[in-house]
């Protein structure tokens, strides 16, 4: 029993912040042990509930992160949007150049056709 007593005393000193048994007894005077036990059980139940909520929140976070990555949740969407805008700008510039070159060509062709028609009309 002496070893159990020594172990208990060492355990008390470790858990009791290095206080002596007498200091711990003095500190515990007037404390309702039953109330402390009920409070401890309540706190343990609350802690268990919080751990469960933390686990559920972790699952939601994981699923959300996975969904975010599936839809391209990195900067590739921004790069794609920028590349799209650049391509649209280049296409608009190319269309403008085409109109600037093609319009005079059409007008010239039309003038040539009219000239030929007029010359053929005169020749007959």
C-alpha positions in Angstrom: 0.0 0.0 0.0 3.0 2.3 0.5 3.7 2.3 -3.2 0.1 3.1 -4.1 0.3 5.9 -1.6 3.5 7.2 -3.0 2.1 7.0 -6.5 -1.1 8.8 -5.5 1.0 11.5 -3.8 3.2 12.0 -6.9 0.1 12.1 -9.1 -1.5 14.8 -6.8 1.7 16.8 -7.0 1.9 16.6 -10.8 -1.8 17.4 -11.3 -1.9 19.9 -8.5 0.6 22.3 -10.0 3.3 21.2 -7.6 1.3 22.0 -4.5 1.5 19.9 -1.4 -1.3 17.6 -0.3 -2.1 20.0 2.5 -2.3 23.0 0.1 -4.6 21.0 -2.2 -6.9 20.0 0.7 -7.1 23.6 1.8 -8.0 24.6 -1.8 -10.7 22.0 -2.0 -12.4 23.0 1.2 -16.0 24.2 0.6 -16.1 22.7 -2.9 -19.1 20.6 -3.5 -17.6 17.6 -5.2 -21.0 16.3 -6.5 -21.6 19.7 -8.3 -18.1 19.6 -9.8 -18.7 16.0 -11.0 -22.0 17.1 -12.6 -20.3 20.1 -14.2 -17.5 18.0 -15.5 -19.9 15.5 -17.1 -21.8 18.5 -18.6 -18.6 19.9 -20.0 -17.5 16.6 -21.4 -20.8 16.2 -23.2 -20.5 19.7 -24.5 -17.0 19.0 -25.6 -18.1 15.8 -27.4 -20.8 17.8 -29.2 -18.3 20.4 -30.2 -16.0 17.8 -31.6 -18.9 16.3 -33.6 -19.7 19.8 -35.0 -16.0 20.3 -35.8 -16.0 17.0 -37.7 -19.1 17.9 -39.6 -17.7 21.3 -40.4 -14.5 19.7 -41.6 -16.5 17.4 -43.9 -18.4 20.4 -45.3 -15.2 22.2 -45.8 -13.6 19.3 -47.6 -16.7 18.8 -49.9 -16.8 22.5 -50.6 -13.1 22.7 -51.5 -13.5 19.6 -53.7 -16.4 21.2 -55.6 -14.5 24.5 -55.9 -11.6 22.6 -57.4 -13.9 20.7 -59.8 -15.2 23.9 -61.2 -11.8 25.3 -61.7 -11.4 27.1 -58.5 -7.9 28.3 -59.3 -6.7 31.2 -61.5 -7.3 29.2 -64.7 -10.8 30.7 -65.0 -9.3 34.2 -64.8 -6.7 33.3 -67.4 -9.3 31.8 -69.7 -11.4 35.0 -69.3 -8.4 37.1 -70.1 -7.5 35.0 -73.1 -11.1 35.2 -74.3 -11.1 39.0 -74.1 -7.8 39.1 -75.9 -9.1 36.8 -78.7 -12.3 39.0 -79.0 -10.2 42.1 -79.3 -8.0 40.5 -82.0 -11.1 39.3 -83.9 -12.6 42.8 -83.8 -9.3 44.3 -85.1 -9.1 41.7 -87.8 -12.7 42.4 -88.8 -12.0 46.2 -89.0 -8.9 45.5 -91.2 -11.0 43.2 -93.4 -13.7 45.9 -93.9 -11.1 48.5 -94.6 -9.5 46.4 -97.3 -12.6 44.6 -98.6 -14.8 47.7 -99.0 -12.4 49.5 -101.5 -12.0 46.2 -103.3 -15.8 45.8 -103.7 -16.1 49.4 -104.8 -13.3 49.0 -107.3 -14.8 45.8 -108.7 -18.2 47.5 -108.9 -16.6 50.5 -110.8 -14.8 48.1 -113.1 -18.0 46.2 -113.8 -19.9 49.4 -114.5 -17.0 50.7 -116.8 -17.1 47.4 -118.7 -20.9 47.6 -119.1 -20.7 51.2 -120.3 -17.9 50.4 -122.7 -19.8 47.4 -124.0 -22.9 49.5 -124.4 -21.0 52.0 -126.4 -19.3 49.4 -128.6 -22.6 48.0 -129.9 
